[in-house]
Structure formats: structure tokens, C-alpha cells
Amino acid sequence: SELQSPCNLVCRLLLEKKQTNQYYCILIFSIYIFFNDTATTEIYTLSLHDALPISEEKLLKRLRSAAPPDGAKIVGALAALPRVSETARRDVETHPHWMVRFAGFLSGLCTPFDRAALDGNYWVKQLALQPNHDLGNVLIENEKDGTLLLLIPEGEYLAGGGDPGPFRIRLPEYRLALHPVTNRQFQRFLFEMGQDRHDWGPPEQIDHPAVNIGWSNAKAYCKWAGLRLPSELEWEKGARWLDGPEASWGKEWNPDLCRSARSFGNLESPADRVLLVDFAKAEGIDLGTADVWGYPDGCSPWGLYQMTGNVWEWCEDWYEDHVYDKRYRQGDLTKPTTGKYRVAKGGSWYDKEPVLFHSANRLMLDADARRPYYGFRCAL
């Protein structure tokens, strides 16, 4: 059934153009696999058959509304055109999502030196310093659930904060999901488990983070997907700058760069956070999560989305008081083996105090706790 759509498309196009060449048939399949979209495949195939390039205008229209992975594919198609306008180059260079800009660099459509604003992204800097750097393995897709996993290379970073300040630790190479697990992904998991009883919210939230997820639910998903939850230290390294700043984007707190209670206007009135939802309803404000591709300017230096805000994210670790100073600062990175609570990090749409969003901040939660602002991302 998965091949039915491309097979029908190939047959129809072959009949329309009276083509029997096996290479033409293979070409159509290749283009379909590249775009995973029937309409774009038809446009591109017919354009190739007529010896004309695909309409740049149509590609740009799709690029401007595409999610980052799809946008990166479209950049590849743009780069394959005989000539590309300056408008197309600007659209790629100024696209809000770093993956699209990065694809432009990898495809040769633009160079890392064109946009100084990209200097904060670790992988863009690597490409700028080493134009022949092998970056093909930086971002991979997990076959089971479609999770995009970004490489976090081996090395040191400044962990922790507060008094007496951050300290250096070294972690081996690992991968961290580009964004939190979505409703779409978790729905597929529950469907395969025969347990599709989750409240998904409106259809337009299918690519929002899956919430009301307990720690054990997150662990079960990771096991099904062949992945795992990140350790607390892995999560923190993925969220912050190697040289110290605790916010994903740098030193200064900026509520405009993440999903928080401050995203919904003036919510300073309630003295107690518990009153926040009632206050928002009275003001006609729609609270909740954002799409996982939202707030691209708040990506971490590695390029990970929403390490700050949107949902609290479960970590593998038991919560232990002062573990950073008692063990990690001394060079012993052994994780706690027992405990009563689990660690969550990152802050959420329900929170407004800046300290809650610091990458070194730690929240202790009952493993069975479920709230509309608890989610998770996977690691490998």
C-alpha cells in the first residue's frame, strides 16, 4: 500500500507521455522518494520530460511554508537548477530555520560566509572552517519513528551554574533529537501498541509536543523506537553554549525566543501560578504548546529546537540533591542509581520565571506525574 501512490503516478505519467524507457520510470520513483509528495513529483517529472527546469516560483512557494526537513529537500532541488535567481538565494539564506540555511550551504546554493548571523550554529561554523568537512552523518533519521537525531560530538562543556559557578566536564559523542516527540509520533506508537486512548487536541496540533506524558510512558516510547531518554548532562550540553551561557541563545534572557507564559501577553497579574490558566481564560488567551518547529531563533548552538520552553522534558536520571557539586564537579559522572523522583529540564509554556528556563536548572518530578506541559525528546 505504501507504493500504491507512486506506482499509480508512474503509470499515469508513462501513459500520458507514451514513455516506456525504464530509466524514465526509475527517475520518477527517485523524484518521488526525494520529495515524498505526489504533486511536486508530477510537476518536476513533467518539467524534466519537457526539457524545462521546474518552476523556481513553485519551489519557492513550497519552501516558504515547508517544515525544515522538507525545506531542506526543496533547497536541493533549487541547487540542481541550471540557474538560480538572487531571490531564491536570499530566501534560502534568510529562511527562519537553520536546517534550510544549512542545506543551502551543503548544496552549494550559498556559502557559510554569506550570513554572519549563522556564526552561532556549531555545525555551520564547522563547515565555514572546513569547507570539505564530512557532515553527511551529522543529522540522521530513525527509521522506526522518524525522529531526526543531531550529532553532539565528544568534548568538554561548562556544566552547572550558580555558586561556585560552572565547571568543565567531558562527554562522549551522542545524538539528541532535533525536537520533542510530537503528537503524530506518539499517536503512531500507541496505535502499534493497541492503546490509542490519548487526547491529541485539535488536528492542527498534530506536530506539537506530545504532553501529559509520564516518565514511564516516555521510556516505553523510547524502547519501542529503539532509542533512549537523554541523561541530565547530555540534555544540558545539547541546550547550552560550550563556554558557559545557560540560555540556548546566549547570556541574556529573552522571552520572545521561546514558548513560555510570557508568550501570551501580560500574565503578570496572578500571584500564584495555579491561577494562570483561569486568568488566561478570563482574558480570552489561548494557552498551550507551540509547533515543534516554532521559535527557530531560540535554537541551541547545536541547532536543537526548543531546548528552552514549550514543555518540560524528562531525563533518564533519578533526582539527587546537590549531585552536581558532590560528584560531577569532582569528575565522577556516575548517575544516581536510586531515588524517589526523576529529573525534568527546560521550562514550559506554563512557566514565566527566567531561572526555570536555564539549562542547568533541575526540576524533580514524580515519575507518574502527567501535566499538559510535560513531554520528552529522545537520544541515541
SULFEN-V211441 format. One record per residue. RES is the residue in one letter. SS is DSSP state (hx for helix, st for strand, lp for the rest). PHI is phi in radians with two decimals (NA if undefined). D_CENTER is the distance of its C-alpha to the mean C-alpha in whole Angstrom. Layout:
res: {RES	RES}
ss: {SS	SS}
phi: {PHI	PHI}
d_center: {D_CENTER	D_CENTER}
//
This chain:
res: {S	E	L	Q	S	P	C	N	L	V	C	R	L	L	L	E	K	K	Q	T	N	Q	Y	Y	C	I	L	I	F	S	I	Y	I	F	F	N	D	T	A	T	T	E	I	Y	T	L	S	L	H	D	A	L	P	I	S	E	E	K	L	L	K	R	L	R	S	A	A	P	P	D	G	A	K	I	V	G	A	L	A	A	L	P	R	V	S	E	T	A	R	R	D	V	E	T	H	P	H	W	M	V	R	F	A	G	F	L	S	G	L	C	T	P	F	D	R	A	A	L	D	G	N	Y	W	V	K	Q	L	A	L	Q	P	N	H	D	L	G	N	V	L	I	E	N	E	K	D	G	T	L	L	L	L	I	P	E	G	E	Y	L	A	G	G	G	D	P	G	P	F	R	I	R	L	P	E	Y	R	L	A	L	H	P	V	T	N	R	Q	F	Q	R	F	L	F	E	M	G	Q	D	R	H	D	W	G	P	P	E	Q	I	D	H	P	A	V	N	I	G	W	S	N	A	K	A	Y	C	K	W	A	G	L	R	L	P	S	E	L	E	W	E	K	G	A	R	W	L	D	G	P	E	A	S	W	G	K	E	W	N	P	D	L	C	R	S	A	R	S	F	G	N	L	E	S	P	A	D	R	V	L	L	V	D	F	A	K	A	E	G	I	D	L	G	T	A	D	V	W	G	Y	P	D	G	C	S	P	W	G	L	Y	Q	M	T	G	N	V	W	E	W	C	E	D	W	Y	E	D	H	V	Y	D	K	R	Y	R	Q	G	D	L	T	K	P	T	T	G	K	Y	R	V	A	K	G	G	S	W	Y	D	K	E	P	V	L	F	H	S	A	N	R	L	M	L	D	A	D	A	R	R	P	Y	Y	G	F	R	C	A	L}
ss: {lp	lp	lp	hx	hx	hx	hx	hx	hx	hx	hx	hx	hx	hx	hx	hx	hx	lp	lp	lp	lp	hx	hx	hx	hx	hx	hx	hx	hx	hx	hx	hx	hx	hx	hx	lp	lp	hx	hx	hx	hx	hx	hx	hx	hx	hx	hx	hx	hx	lp	lp	lp	lp	lp	lp	hx	hx	hx	hx	hx	hx	hx	hx	hx	hx	lp	lp	hx	hx	hx	hx	hx	hx	hx	hx	hx	hx	hx	hx	lp	lp	lp	lp	lp	lp	hx	hx	hx	hx	hx	hx	hx	hx	lp	lp	lp	lp	hx	hx	hx	hx	hx	hx	hx	hx	hx	hx	lp	lp	lp	lp	hx	hx	hx	lp	hx	hx	hx	hx	hx	lp	hx	hx	hx	hx	hx	hx	hx	hx	lp	lp	lp	lp	lp	lp	lp	lp	lp	st	st	st	lp	lp	lp	lp	lp	lp	st	st	st	st	st	lp	lp	st	st	st	st	st	lp	lp	lp	lp	lp	lp	lp	st	st	st	st	st	lp	lp	st	st	st	st	lp	lp	lp	lp	st	hx	hx	hx	hx	hx	hx	hx	hx	hx	hx	hx	lp	lp	lp	lp	lp	lp	lp	lp	lp	hx	hx	hx	lp	lp	st	st	lp	lp	lp	lp	lp	hx	hx	hx	hx	hx	hx	hx	hx	hx	hx	hx	lp	lp	st	st	lp	lp	hx	hx	hx	hx	hx	hx	hx	hx	lp	lp	lp	lp	lp	lp	lp	st	lp	lp	st	lp	lp	lp	lp	hx	hx	hx	lp	lp	lp	hx	hx	hx	hx	lp	lp	lp	lp	lp	lp	lp	lp	hx	hx	hx	hx	hx	hx	hx	hx	hx	hx	lp	lp	lp	lp	lp	lp	lp	lp	st	lp	lp	lp	lp	hx	hx	hx	lp	lp	lp	lp	lp	lp	lp	lp	lp	lp	lp	lp	lp	st	st	st	st	st	st	st	lp	lp	lp	lp	hx	hx	hx	hx	lp	hx	hx	hx	lp	lp	lp	lp	lp	lp	lp	lp	lp	lp	lp	st	st	st	st	lp	lp	lp	lp	lp	lp	lp	lp	hx	hx	hx	hx	lp	lp	lp	lp	lp	st	st	st	lp	lp	lp	lp	lp	lp	lp	lp	st	st	lp	lp	st	st	lp}
phi: {NA	-1.18	-1.63	-1.05	-1.11	-1.15	-1.10	-1.06	-1.12	-1.04	-1.04	-1.16	-1.18	-1.13	-1.17	-1.09	-1.75	0.95	-1.78	-2.18	-1.15	-1.11	-1.23	-1.13	-1.09	-1.09	-1.03	-1.09	-1.05	-1.10	-1.16	-1.10	-1.09	-1.11	-1.62	0.91	-2.63	-1.11	-1.10	-1.13	-1.03	-1.12	-1.04	-1.15	-1.13	-1.12	-1.13	-1.13	-1.08	-1.48	1.06	-2.12	-1.20	-1.04	-1.11	-1.05	-1.03	-1.19	-1.12	-1.14	-1.08	-1.25	-1.07	-1.18	-1.99	-1.44	-1.20	-0.89	-1.08	-1.19	-1.09	-1.12	-1.14	-1.15	-1.04	-1.06	-1.18	-1.08	-1.14	-1.42	-1.22	-1.03	-2.39	-2.19	-1.28	-1.14	-1.06	-1.11	-1.06	-1.13	-1.07	-1.28	-1.12	-1.88	-1.04	-1.15	-1.80	-1.08	-1.08	-1.20	-1.11	-1.11	-1.06	-1.09	-1.21	-1.13	-1.45	1.50	-1.16	-2.59	-1.98	-1.10	-1.51	-1.33	-2.26	-1.10	-1.14	-1.53	-1.04	-1.29	-1.43	-1.00	-1.28	-1.12	-1.11	-1.07	-1.18	-1.17	-1.35	-2.31	-0.97	-1.72	-1.07	-1.38	-1.93	-1.14	-1.81	-1.16	-2.14	-2.17	-1.94	-1.33	-1.10	-1.15	-2.20	1.40	-1.09	-1.59	-2.00	-1.72	-1.25	-1.95	-1.23	-1.04	2.73	-1.57	-2.65	-1.51	-1.79	1.24	-3.10	1.17	-1.77	-1.68	1.84	-1.24	-2.53	-1.55	-2.37	-2.12	-2.06	-1.25	-1.09	-2.74	-2.20	-2.26	-1.06	-1.13	-2.64	-1.12	-1.07	-1.65	-0.99	-1.04	-1.21	-1.20	-1.09	-1.10	-1.03	-1.13	-1.08	-1.19	-1.49	1.23	-2.27	-1.35	-2.22	-1.59	-1.50	-1.56	1.33	-1.09	-0.99	-1.22	-1.76	-1.10	-1.85	-1.53	-1.07	-1.18	-2.18	1.01	-1.88	-1.45	-1.04	-1.16	-1.13	-1.11	-1.10	-1.12	-1.08	-1.04	-1.10	-1.06	-1.45	1.32	-2.14	-2.70	-1.41	-1.29	-1.23	-1.05	-1.23	-1.10	-1.07	-1.12	-1.08	-1.17	-1.65	-2.17	-1.34	-1.10	-1.75	2.31	-0.90	-1.58	-1.52	-0.98	-1.72	2.45	-1.38	-1.52	-1.19	-2.40	-1.13	-1.32	-1.76	-2.67	-1.53	-2.52	-1.08	-1.34	-1.28	-1.89	1.71	-1.42	-2.00	-1.43	-1.09	-1.11	-1.35	-2.04	-1.06	-1.05	-1.42	-1.04	-1.14	-1.10	-1.09	-1.11	-1.07	-1.11	-1.56	1.26	-1.79	-1.58	-1.41	2.47	-1.31	-1.97	-0.96	-1.14	-1.66	-1.31	0.95	-1.08	-1.25	-1.71	-1.02	-1.24	-1.03	-1.37	1.87	-1.45	-1.53	1.01	-1.21	-2.02	1.48	1.34	-2.45	-1.15	-2.08	-1.16	-1.95	-1.18	-1.27	-1.20	-1.49	-2.35	-1.05	1.04	-1.13	-1.08	-1.42	-1.26	-2.19	-1.08	-1.12	-1.51	1.68	-1.63	-1.68	-1.12	-1.35	-0.99	-1.73	-2.50	2.89	-1.84	-2.17	-1.91	-1.61	-2.28	-2.49	1.98	1.33	-2.60	-1.11	-1.56	-1.92	-2.31	-1.26	-0.94	-1.08	-1.18	-1.69	-1.14	-1.12	-1.48	-1.17	-2.24	-1.96	-1.71	-2.30	-1.08	-1.05	-1.61	-1.15	-2.34	-2.46	-1.28	-2.37	-1.93	-2.47	-2.92	-2.29	-1.72	-2.39	-2.55}
d_center: {29	26	28	30	28	28	32	33	32	33	37	37	36	39	41	41	41	44	42	42	41	39	36	36	35	32	31	30	28	26	25	24	22	20	20	20	21	25	26	24	26	29	29	28	31	34	33	33	37	38	38	36	32	30	30	27	27	26	23	22	23	20	18	18	17	14	10	9	10	13	14	14	16	18	19	20	23	23	24	26	29	32	32	29	29	29	27	24	24	23	21	19	19	19	16	13	10	11	10	13	15	14	15	18	19	19	21	24	23	23	23	21	25	24	22	23	20	17	19	17	14	15	15	16	19	20	20	23	25	25	25	26	23	22	18	18	16	14	11	12	12	13	16	17	14	12	9	7	9	9	13	14	17	20	22	23	21	23	22	24	25	28	32	33	29	26	27	26	25	24	21	21	19	16	12	9	6	3	3	6	9	10	14	14	13	15	18	18	19	21	23	23	25	27	26	24	25	22	22	19	21	21	20	18	15	15	11	11	10	13	16	19	18	21	20	22	20	17	19	20	17	16	20	20	17	18	16	16	15	15	18	18	19	16	13	15	15	12	12	15	17	19	22	22	21	19	17	13	15	19	22	22	21	20	19	18	15	13	14	17	21	22	19	22	25	28	28	30	33	32	33	32	28	29	31	28	27	31	31	28	30	33	31	30	26	23	21	18	14	12	10	6	6	9	11	9	12	11	9	10	13	11	8	5	4	7	9	12	13	12	13	15	13	16	17	19	22	25	26	28	30	30	29	27	31	33	31	28	30	33	31	30	27	28	26	28	30	31	30	30	27	23	21	18	16	14	16	16	17	20	21	22	24	22	23	21	17	19	17	20	21	21	22	24	24	26	24	25	24	22	21	19	17	16	13	12	9	11	12	15}
//
